[in-house]
Amino acid sequence: MSLFRTFTAITGSGYRRYSTYRQATFAGAFTNTVFGFLRCYVLLAVATGAGGQAAGYDPAQLATFVWVGQGLLAVVGLWGWTELADRIRTGDIATDLLRPVHPVVSYLATDLGRAAYAMLTRFVPPVLTGPIFFDVYLPTRWYTTPLFLVSMSVAVILSFCCRYLVNATVYWLEDVRGPMVLWTLSSGILAGLYFPLRFLPEWISVPLWLATPFPSLMQTPLDVVIERDRPAVQVGLVGVQVVWVGVLLFACHVVQRRAERRLVVQGG
């Protein structure tokens, strides 16, 4: 119970911390909305050129895919987080290791607070803007909305695990720039941010889904909300997300434990 209260308190502090960046929040929401128009027109042009459907997506589904994706990008938070890497490089991580809460748990709670704030301020504007200018697809199955919320929540935790592991490479490399560039490029393409992964041949997309966590970051929640697949497949895709979360949370703990054994505090 005490751990739950501590976790909740850290999550609340994370929410309050990110709520102080109001100008950055407004600028980010505006930018995501502008890029939503560009992406939507491009994908609608693809569907038009393909005879009204592209890889099983109709124009309304593609519009929803784009606008929900633009909001989901900030909630999942694929890029821009280097706090752990910076603290490792400067030696401030030693302070984190003295605290009673495990670093993985502490940073996860803070990130959930960030995601909650982004849900209110960065997710809502693009999702409300899209239907004003485009015909969008609205879910017809009663369980799609709760399943999407579960899928989105799992995607947030999965994104945190990936970013934590990328940041943790500084324990060995002492510089996060290389791994961060690789993460930025691969996650943008392989997560379904730039285009639906169903556009790729099955011999590429299926192994990506099963052998890597990338499609579970963006593609799965978006396919769930537009009801791209049968109900059983929808639930199965969310199940794959849950499996990846378990694997990567365990990996985060293992990496952190091994890093602590060889940790050298910079300058001390």
Backbone as numpy.savetxt, mean C-alpha at the origin, in Angstrom:
# Nx Ny Nz CAx CAy CAz Cx Cy Cz
-3.70 -7.07 27.37 -4.53 -5.87 27.37 -3.66 -4.61 27.37
-2.59 -4.64 28.16 -1.69 -3.48 28.21 -1.02 -3.25 26.86
-0.67 -4.37 26.17 -0.08 -4.25 24.84 -1.06 -3.63 23.86
-2.35 -4.02 23.99 -3.37 -3.44 23.11 -3.52 -1.95 23.36
-3.52 -1.54 24.62 -3.64 -0.12 24.93 -2.43 0.65 24.41
-1.26 0.04 24.54 -0.04 0.69 24.04 -0.10 0.83 22.52
-0.52 -0.25 21.85 -0.62 -0.24 20.39 -1.61 0.82 19.94
-2.75 0.90 20.63 -3.77 1.90 20.28 -3.25 3.32 20.50
-2.52 3.52 21.59 -1.98 4.85 21.88 -0.98 5.27 20.81
-0.13 4.35 20.38 0.86 4.68 19.34 0.16 4.96 18.01
-0.90 4.19 17.72 -1.66 4.44 16.50 -2.29 5.83 16.52
-2.85 6.21 17.67 -3.43 7.55 17.80 -2.39 8.64 17.65
-1.21 8.42 18.20 -0.15 9.42 18.05 0.29 9.53 16.61
0.30 8.40 15.89 0.64 8.44 14.48 -0.38 9.23 13.68
-1.66 9.05 14.02 -2.73 9.83 13.36 -2.53 11.32 13.60
-2.28 11.69 14.85 -2.10 13.11 15.18 -0.85 13.68 14.52
0.17 12.88 14.45 1.42 13.35 13.84 1.20 13.71 12.38
0.56 12.84 11.62 0.38 13.10 10.19 -0.71 14.13 9.93
-1.60 14.34 10.88 -2.65 15.35 10.70 -2.11 16.77 10.80
-0.86 16.92 11.24 -0.28 18.27 11.33 0.20 18.78 9.98
0.36 17.88 9.00 0.87 18.28 7.69 -0.29 18.61 6.75
-1.02 19.66 7.07 -2.26 19.96 6.33 -1.97 20.43 4.90
-0.98 21.28 4.73 -0.67 21.77 3.37 -0.18 20.63 2.48
0.66 19.75 3.04 1.13 18.61 2.26 -0.03 17.67 1.91
-0.96 17.52 2.83 -2.13 16.68 2.58 -2.96 17.24 1.44
-3.22 18.55 1.47 -4.01 19.18 0.40 -3.29 19.06 -0.94
-1.98 19.32 -0.94 -1.22 19.23 -2.20 -1.22 17.81 -2.74
-1.10 16.82 -1.85 -1.11 15.43 -2.29 -2.45 15.02 -2.86
-3.54 15.42 -2.20 -4.87 15.08 -2.69 -5.13 15.73 -4.05
-4.69 16.97 -4.20 -4.88 17.67 -5.48 -4.08 16.99 -6.59
-2.84 16.63 -6.29 -2.00 15.97 -7.29 -2.57 14.62 -7.70
-3.02 13.83 -6.72 -3.61 12.54 -7.04 -4.84 12.68 -7.92
-5.63 13.72 -7.67 -6.83 13.94 -8.46 -6.49 14.32 -9.89
-5.50 15.19 -10.07 -5.08 15.59 -11.42 -4.56 14.38 -12.20
-3.72 13.58 -11.58 -3.20 12.40 -12.26 -4.30 11.37 -12.51
-5.37 11.42 -11.71 -6.49 10.54 -11.95 -7.13 10.80 -13.31
-7.26 12.07 -13.70 -7.81 12.39 -15.01 -6.91 11.83 -16.12
-5.61 12.01 -15.99 -4.69 11.54 -17.02 -4.76 10.03 -17.17
-4.69 9.32 -16.05 -4.72 7.86 -16.10 -6.06 7.35 -16.63
-7.14 8.01 -16.24 -8.46 7.55 -16.66 -8.63 7.69 -18.16
-8.22 8.81 -18.71 -8.35 9.00 -20.16 -7.50 7.99 -20.92
-6.31 7.68 -20.41 -5.44 6.72 -21.09 -6.07 5.33 -21.10
-6.56 4.87 -19.94 -7.14 3.54 -19.87 -8.46 3.45 -20.63
-9.24 4.52 -20.63 -10.47 4.51 -21.42 -10.16 4.46 -22.91
-9.08 5.11 -23.33 -8.66 5.04 -24.72 -8.25 3.61 -25.09
-7.60 2.93 -24.16 -7.22 1.53 -24.39 -8.47 0.67 -24.57
-9.46 0.87 -23.69 -10.69 0.08 -23.79 -11.42 0.37 -25.09
-11.45 1.64 -25.50 -12.10 2.01 -26.76 -11.40 1.37 -27.94
-10.09 1.40 -27.93 -9.33 0.80 -29.02 -9.45 -0.71 -29.07
-9.79 -1.33 -27.93 -9.93 -2.78 -27.88 -11.37 -3.22 -28.11
-12.24 -2.31 -28.51 -13.61 -2.67 -28.83 -14.57 -2.56 -27.67
-14.22 -1.78 -26.65 -15.14 -1.57 -25.53 -14.75 -2.28 -24.26
-13.83 -3.26 -24.35 -13.34 -3.96 -23.17 -11.85 -4.20 -23.32
-11.14 -4.18 -22.18 -9.71 -4.46 -22.19 -9.41 -5.43 -21.06
-8.97 -6.63 -21.42 -8.63 -7.68 -20.44 -9.79 -7.96 -19.48
-11.02 -7.87 -19.99 -12.18 -8.15 -19.17 -12.73 -6.97 -18.40
-12.10 -5.80 -18.51 -12.57 -4.60 -17.84 -13.39 -3.76 -18.83
-14.59 -3.35 -18.42 -15.34 -2.41 -19.25 -14.95 -0.99 -18.84
-15.36 0.03 -19.61 -14.95 1.41 -19.29 -15.32 1.85 -17.88
-16.50 1.48 -17.39 -16.90 1.89 -16.04 -15.99 1.25 -14.99
-15.64 -0.01 -15.17 -14.74 -0.66 -14.23 -13.36 -0.03 -14.25
-12.88 0.33 -15.44 -11.58 0.98 -15.53 -11.59 2.35 -14.84
-12.69 3.08 -14.99 -12.78 4.38 -14.32 -12.74 4.21 -12.81
-13.48 3.24 -12.29 -13.44 2.98 -10.85 -12.06 2.51 -10.43
-11.44 1.67 -11.23 -10.08 1.18 -10.95 -9.12 2.35 -10.76
-9.22 3.34 -11.65 -8.31 4.48 -11.60 -8.58 5.34 -10.38
-9.83 5.72 -10.16 -10.11 6.70 -9.12 -9.98 6.13 -7.71
-10.40 4.89 -7.53 -10.16 4.26 -6.23 -8.66 4.03 -6.03
-7.97 3.69 -7.12 -6.53 3.50 -7.02 -5.79 4.76 -6.64
-6.24 5.90 -7.16 -5.59 7.17 -6.81 -5.76 7.48 -5.32
-6.92 7.14 -4.78 -7.11 7.33 -3.34 -6.37 6.30 -2.52
-6.34 5.07 -3.03 -5.70 3.97 -2.29 -4.20 4.15 -2.21
-3.62 4.82 -3.19 -2.17 5.01 -3.22 -1.66 5.67 -1.93
-2.34 6.71 -1.48 -1.90 7.40 -0.27 -2.18 6.57 0.98
-3.25 5.79 0.97 -3.58 4.98 2.14 -2.56 3.86 2.31
-2.29 3.16 1.22 -1.30 2.08 1.28 0.09 2.64 1.54
0.39 3.80 0.95 1.66 4.46 1.23 2.86 3.71 0.70
2.92 3.51 -0.60 4.01 2.73 -1.17 5.37 3.38 -1.00
5.43 4.69 -1.10 6.73 5.35 -1.21 6.94 6.42 -0.15
8.18 6.86 -0.06 8.51 8.06 0.70 8.89 7.85 2.15
8.76 6.62 2.68 9.04 6.40 4.09 10.46 5.89 4.28
11.32 6.68 4.91 12.71 6.27 5.18 13.07 6.53 6.64
12.07 6.67 7.49 12.34 7.01 8.89 13.22 5.96 9.58
12.91 4.70 9.39 13.70 3.65 10.01 15.13 3.68 9.49
15.30 3.82 8.18 16.64 3.86 7.59 17.43 5.05 8.13
16.78 6.18 8.26 17.47 7.37 8.77 17.92 7.16 10.21
17.09 6.53 11.01 17.44 6.32 12.42 18.55 5.28 12.56
18.57 4.31 11.67 19.67 3.34 11.69 20.98 4.02 11.31
20.93 4.84 10.29 22.14 5.50 9.80 22.73 6.45 10.84
21.88 7.16 11.56 22.37 8.12 12.55 22.66 7.49 13.90
22.22 6.25 14.10 22.40 5.60 15.40 21.26 5.80 16.36
20.24 6.59 15.97 19.09 6.82 16.86 18.27 5.57 17.09
18.49 4.53 16.26 17.76 3.29 16.43 18.04 2.66 17.79
19.20 3.00 18.37 19.53 2.47 19.69 18.47 2.85 20.72
17.91 4.05 20.57 16.84 4.48 21.48 15.61 3.61 21.31
15.26 3.28 20.06 14.10 2.43 19.81 14.27 1.05 20.44
15.50 0.55 20.43 15.74 -0.79 20.96 15.65 -0.84 22.48
15.76 0.32 23.13 15.65 0.37 24.59 14.21 0.45 25.06
13.29 0.71 24.14 11.89 0.85 24.52 11.26 -0.53 24.71
10.20 -0.61 25.53 9.58 -1.92 25.81 8.78 -2.49 24.65
8.47 -1.67 23.65 7.69 -2.13 22.50 8.64 -2.49 21.36
8.44 -3.63 20.75 9.29 -4.08 19.65 9.23 -3.06 18.51
10.36 -2.78 17.84 10.35 -1.78 16.75 9.32 -2.07 15.66
9.16 -3.33 15.29 8.19 -3.67 14.23 6.78 -3.29 14.68
6.44 -3.60 15.91 5.11 -3.28 16.43 4.91 -1.77 16.53
5.92 -1.07 17.01 5.82 0.38 17.18 5.65 1.09 15.85
6.48 0.75 14.87 6.39 1.41 13.57 5.11 1.01 12.83
4.66 -0.22 13.03 3.40 -0.65 12.40 2.23 0.15 12.96
2.19 0.34 14.27 1.10 1.10 14.89 1.10 2.53 14.37
2.27 3.14 14.26 2.36 4.50 13.73 1.87 4.56 12.30
2.22 3.55 11.50 1.81 3.54 10.10 0.31 3.35 9.96
-0.29 2.60 10.85 -1.75 2.45 10.81 -2.44 3.78 11.12
-1.85 4.56 12.01 -2.38 5.90 12.27 -2.27 6.78 11.04
-1.14 6.68 10.34 -0.97 7.43 9.08 -2.02 7.02 8.07
-2.25 5.71 7.93 -3.21 5.21 6.96 -4.63 5.67 7.29
-4.97 5.70 8.58 -6.31 6.15 8.98 -6.51 7.61 8.60
-5.50 8.43 8.81 -5.61 9.85 8.43 -5.70 9.99 6.91
-4.90 9.21 6.18 -4.93 9.27 4.72 -6.28 8.80 4.18
-6.92 7.87 4.87 -8.22 7.39 4.44 -9.25 8.52 4.43
-9.17 9.40 5.40 -10.12 10.50 5.50 -9.79 11.66 4.57
-8.50 11.91 4.34 -8.09 13.12 3.64 -7.56 12.90 2.23
-7.01 11.72 1.97 -6.42 11.48 0.65 -7.22 10.48 -0.18
-7.99 9.63 0.47 -8.78 8.64 -0.24 -10.09 9.23 -0.74
-10.74 10.01 0.10 -12.08 10.50 -0.22 -12.11 11.45 -1.42
-11.23 12.45 -1.53 -11.33 13.41 -2.66 -11.31 12.76 -4.05
-10.33 11.88 -4.37 -10.38 11.27 -5.71 -11.61 10.40 -5.94
-12.00 9.66 -4.89 -13.15 8.76 -5.04 -14.44 9.53 -5.29
-14.57 10.73 -4.71 -15.74 11.55 -4.95 -15.66 12.33 -6.25
-14.45 12.62 -6.71 -14.27 13.38 -7.95 -14.59 12.55 -9.18
-14.16 11.30 -9.18 -14.33 10.45 -10.35 -15.76 10.36 -10.87
-16.74 10.05 -10.02 -18.12 9.93 -10.51 -18.72 11.22 -11.07
-18.13 12.35 -10.74 -18.65 13.62 -11.26 -18.38 13.75 -12.76
-17.25 13.24 -13.21 -16.82 13.44 -14.59 -16.85 12.16 -15.43
-16.98 10.99 -14.81 -16.92 9.73 -15.55 -18.03 8.80 -15.07
-18.41 7.89 -15.97 -19.31 6.81 -15.57 -18.48 5.75 -14.86
-18.78 5.49 -13.61 -18.00 4.55 -12.82 -18.83 3.32 -12.49
-18.13 2.28 -12.08 -18.79 1.03 -11.70 -19.02 1.03 -10.19
-20.24 0.78 -9.78 -20.57 0.68 -8.37 -20.81 -0.78 -8.01
-20.27 -1.26 -6.91 -20.44 -2.67 -6.53 -21.91 -3.05 -6.41
-22.21 -4.27 -6.83 -23.58 -4.77 -6.78 -23.75 -5.89 -5.76
-22.66 -6.48 -5.30 -22.74 -7.57 -4.32 -22.66 -6.97 -2.92
-23.49 -7.47 -2.00 -23.60 -6.86 -0.68 -22.30 -6.94 0.11
-21.50 -7.97 -0.12 -20.31 -8.17 0.68 -19.07 -7.50 0.10
-19.18 -6.89 -1.07 -17.99 -6.33 -1.72 -17.37 -5.21 -0.89
-18.18 -4.32 -0.35 -17.63 -3.19 0.42 -16.87 -3.66 1.66
-17.45 -4.52 2.51 -16.66 -4.99 3.66 -15.43 -5.80 3.24
-15.55 -6.56 2.16 -14.38 -7.33 1.70 -13.29 -6.39 1.19
-13.70 -5.31 0.54 -12.72 -4.31 0.08 -12.03 -3.66 1.27
-12.78 -3.33 2.31 -12.18 -2.71 3.49 -11.17 -3.65 4.15
-11.49 -4.93 4.19 -10.54 -5.92 4.73 -9.31 -5.99 3.84
-9.54 -6.06 2.53 -8.43 -6.14 1.58 -7.53 -4.91 1.67
-8.14 -3.75 1.79 -7.37 -2.51 1.90 -6.56 -2.48 3.18
-7.15 -2.91 4.29 -6.44 -2.93 5.57 -5.25 -3.89 5.52
-5.46 -5.05 4.92 -4.36 -6.00 4.79 -3.27 -5.43 3.89
-3.67 -4.71 2.83 -2.69 -4.10 1.93 -1.83 -3.06 2.65
-2.44 -2.33 3.58 -1.67 -1.34 4.35 -0.60 -2.03 5.18
-0.96 -3.12 5.86 0.02 -3.85 6.67 1.10 -4.47 5.78
0.68 -5.00 4.64 1.63 -5.60 3.72 2.61 -4.57 3.17
2.11 -3.40 2.84 2.98 -2.32 2.36 3.99 -1.92 3.44
3.51 -1.84 4.69 4.42 -1.51 5.78 5.54 -2.54 5.88
5.19 -3.82 5.81 6.20 -4.87 5.91 7.26 -4.73 4.81
6.81 -4.48 3.59 7.76 -4.32 2.48 8.68 -3.13 2.72
8.09 -1.99 3.13 8.90 -0.80 3.37 9.84 -0.98 4.56
9.40 -1.71 5.56 10.26 -1.97 6.72 11.48 -2.79 6.29
11.26 -3.81 5.47 12.37 -4.64 5.01 13.33 -3.84 4.14
12.78 -2.96 3.28 13.64 -2.11 2.45 14.48 -1.19 3.34
13.86 -0.58 4.33 14.59 0.30 5.25 15.63 -0.48 6.05
15.30 -1.71 6.41 16.20 -2.50 7.25 17.48 -2.90 6.52
17.51 -2.78 5.21 18.75 -3.10 4.49 19.89 -2.18 4.92
19.57 -1.03 5.52 20.60 -0.09 5.97 21.43 -0.69 7.10
20.89 -1.66 7.83 21.69 -2.34 8.85 22.96 -2.93 8.23
22.86 -3.35 6.96 24.00 -3.96 6.30 24.64 -3.03 5.27
23.84 -2.25 4.56 24.36 -1.44 3.46 24.73 -0.02 3.88
24.16 0.47 4.97 24.38 1.82 5.49 23.90 2.93 4.55
23.14 2.56 3.53 22.57 3.55 2.60 21.33 2.94 1.96
20.21 3.64 2.06 18.95 3.08 1.59 18.61 3.50 0.17
19.40 4.37 -0.44 19.00 4.93 -1.73 18.85 3.87 -2.82
19.79 2.96 -2.91 19.69 1.91 -3.94 18.46 1.03 -3.76
18.30 0.40 -2.58 17.09 -0.40 -2.37 15.80 0.39 -2.53
15.81 1.67 -2.14 14.58 2.47 -2.24 14.22 2.74 -3.70
15.21 3.01 -4.54 14.94 3.20 -5.97 14.38 1.92 -6.58
14.98 0.78 -6.23 14.50 -0.50 -6.75 13.07 -0.77 -6.29
12.78 -0.48 -5.02 11.43 -0.67 -4.48 10.43 0.24 -5.18
10.78 1.49 -5.39 9.88 2.45 -6.02 9.51 2.01 -7.43
10.51 1.59 -8.19 10.25 1.17 -9.58 9.43 -0.11 -9.62
9.82 -1.10 -8.85 9.15 -2.40 -8.92 7.74 -2.35 -8.35
7.55 -1.63 -7.24 6.22 -1.60 -6.64 5.23 -0.84 -7.52
5.68 0.23 -8.17 4.77 0.98 -9.03 4.27 0.15 -10.20
5.15 -0.63 -10.79 4.79 -1.42 -11.97 4.07 -2.70 -11.58
4.60 -3.43 -10.60 4.11 -4.77 -10.30 2.92 -4.78 -9.34
2.61 -3.64 -8.73 1.47 -3.59 -7.81 0.16 -3.27 -8.52
0.22 -2.92 -9.81 -0.99 -2.56 -10.53 -1.34 -1.10 -10.44
-0.36 -0.26 -10.07 -0.64 1.17 -9.96 -0.76 1.82 -11.33
0.16 1.53 -12.23 0.18 2.21 -13.52 -0.83 1.63 -14.51
-1.07 0.35 -14.43 -2.05 -0.31 -15.31 -2.46 -1.62 -14.64
-3.66 -2.12 -14.92 -4.09 -3.39 -14.34 -3.17 -4.53 -14.78
-2.78 -5.37 -13.85 -1.88 -6.47 -14.18 -2.55 -7.50 -15.08
-3.88 -7.45 -15.17 -4.58 -8.36 -16.08 -4.27 -8.03 -17.54
-3.71 -6.86 -17.79 -3.30 -6.52 -19.15 -2.12 -7.39 -19.60
-1.39 -7.94 -18.65 -0.24 -8.79 -18.97 -0.70 -10.21 -19.30
0.11 -10.97 -20.04 -0.24 -12.38 -20.29 -0.34 -13.15 -18.97
-1.15 -14.19 -18.96 -1.36 -14.96 -17.74 -0.08 -15.61 -17.23
0.81 -15.97 -18.15 2.05 -16.63 -17.71 2.97 -15.66 -16.97
2.64 -14.37 -17.03 3.37 -13.38 -16.24 2.58 -12.98 -15.00
1.29 -12.68 -15.19 0.49 -12.14 -14.08 0.24 -13.17 -12.98
-0.04 -14.41 -13.34 -0.33 -15.42 -12.31 0.87 -15.69 -11.42
2.08 -15.93 -11.97 3.25 -16.08 -11.08 3.51 -14.85 -10.22
3.26 -13.65 -10.78 3.42 -12.44 -9.98 2.50 -12.47 -8.77
1.28 -12.91 -8.97 0.29 -12.93 -7.90 0.66 -13.94 -6.81
1.17 -15.09 -7.23 1.41 -16.17 -6.27 2.81 -16.14 -5.67
3.79 -15.63 -6.42 5.18 -15.70 -5.97 5.72 -14.39 -5.41
4.98 -13.30 -5.56 5.43 -12.01 -5.03 4.27 -11.33 -4.31
4.57 -10.42 -3.38 3.50 -9.71 -2.68 2.99 -8.48 -3.43
3.61 -8.14 -4.56 3.29 -6.87 -5.20 1.82 -6.72 -5.61
1.21 -7.71 -6.31 -0.20 -7.51 -6.69 -1.15 -7.34 -5.51
-0.77 -7.89 -4.35 -1.62 -7.77 -3.17 -1.63 -6.36 -2.60
-0.72 -5.51 -3.04 -0.65 -4.15 -2.52 -1.75 -3.25 -3.10
-2.00 -3.35 -4.39 -2.96 -2.46 -5.04 -3.96 -3.23 -5.91
-3.45 -4.16 -6.70 -4.29 -4.83 -7.69 -5.44 -5.60 -7.04
-5.15 -6.33 -5.98 -6.21 -7.13 -5.35 -7.34 -6.28 -4.78
-7.07 -5.25 -3.96 -8.19 -4.43 -3.47 -9.00 -3.80 -4.60
-8.31 -3.37 -5.67 -9.02 -2.73 -6.77 -9.87 -3.73 -7.54
-9.37 -4.94 -7.76 -10.17 -5.96 -8.43 -11.36 -6.38 -7.58
-11.19 -6.34 -6.27 -12.30 -6.67 -5.38 -13.41 -5.63 -5.50
-13.05 -4.36 -5.47 -14.08 -3.31 -5.45 -14.82 -3.20 -6.77
-14.18 -3.56 -7.89 -14.88 -3.50 -9.17 -15.48 -4.84 -9.55
-15.37 -5.82 -8.64 -15.98 -7.15 -8.83 -15.53 -7.78 -10.15
-14.23 -7.76 -10.35 -13.65 -8.28 -11.59 -13.80 -9.79 -11.69
-13.88 -10.49 -10.54 -13.90 -11.95 -10.53 -15.13 -12.49 -9.84
-15.27 -13.80 -9.89 -16.35 -14.47 -9.18 -16.13 -14.34 -7.67
-17.19 -14.50 -6.86 -17.05 -14.35 -5.41 -15.95 -15.21 -4.80
-15.87 -16.47 -5.21 -14.86 -17.36 -4.63 -13.45 -16.87 -4.95
-13.25 -16.35 -6.16 -11.93 -15.84 -6.53 -11.61 -14.58 -5.73
-12.60 -13.72 -5.53 -12.39 -12.52 -4.72 -11.87 -12.89 -3.32
-12.57 -13.81 -2.68 -12.16 -14.23 -1.34 -10.78 -14.88 -1.38
-10.52 -15.67 -2.42 -9.22 -16.32 -2.54 -8.09 -15.32 -2.67
-8.31 -14.23 -3.43 -7.27 -13.21 -3.59 -6.97 -12.51 -2.26
-8.02 -12.25 -1.48 -7.81 -11.66 -0.16 -7.08 -12.65 0.75
-7.38 -13.93 0.58 -6.65 -14.95 1.35 -5.17 -14.96 1.02
-4.83 -14.77 -0.25 -3.42 -14.67 -0.65 -2.77 -13.47 0.04
-3.50 -12.36 0.11 -2.97 -11.19 0.83 -2.64 -11.53 2.28
-3.55 -12.22 2.94 -3.35 -12.56 4.36 -2.12 -13.44 4.53
-1.96 -14.39 3.62 -0.78 -15.26 3.70 0.50 -14.45 3.57
0.53 -13.52 2.62 1.72 -12.70 2.42 1.99 -11.82 3.64
0.95 -11.33 4.29 1.16 -10.53 5.50 1.83 -11.38 6.58
1.34 -12.60 6.76 1.96 -13.47 7.75 3.42 -13.75 7.46
3.71 -14.01 6.18 5.09 -14.31 5.79 6.00 -13.10 6.01
5.55 -11.91 5.61 6.41 -10.74 5.69 6.51 -10.18 7.10
5.47 -10.31 7.91 5.61 -9.92 9.32 6.64 -10.79 10.01
6.61 -12.07 9.73 7.63 -12.97 10.28 9.01 -12.58 9.78
9.11 -12.24 8.48 10.40 -11.83 7.92 10.91 -10.56 8.59
10.01 -9.62 8.88 10.43 -8.39 9.56 11.02 -8.69 10.93
10.38 -9.58 11.68 10.89 -9.93 13.01 12.24 -10.64 12.91
12.38 -11.53 11.94 13.64 -12.26 11.78 14.77 -11.31 11.40
14.50 -10.42 10.43 15.52 -9.46 10.00 15.91 -8.54 11.14
14.92 -8.07 11.90 15.21 -7.18 13.02 16.07 -7.89 14.08
15.74 -9.13 14.36 16.50 -9.88 15.36 17.95 -10.11 14.91
18.13 -10.45 13.65 19.48 -10.67 13.14 20.26 -9.36 13.08
19.57 -8.27 12.75 20.24 -6.97 12.67 20.73 -6.53 14.05
19.94 -6.80 15.07 20.33 -6.39 16.42 21.59 -7.10 16.89
21.84 -8.29 16.35 23.03 -9.03 16.76 24.32 -8.44 16.20
24.20 -7.73 15.11 25.40 -7.17 14.50 25.37 -5.64 14.43
24.42 -5.05 15.14 24.24 -3.61 15.05 25.48 -2.86 15.52
25.93 -1.94 14.69 27.03 -1.04 15.04 26.47 0.37 15.01
26.46 1.03 16.14 25.93 2.38 16.20 26.90 3.34 15.54
26.42 4.08 14.55 27.30 4.98 13.83 27.86 6.04 14.78
29.17 6.19 14.77 29.81 7.22 15.58 29.94 6.87 17.03
29.65 5.62 17.43 29.74 5.29 18.84 30.23 3.87 19.06
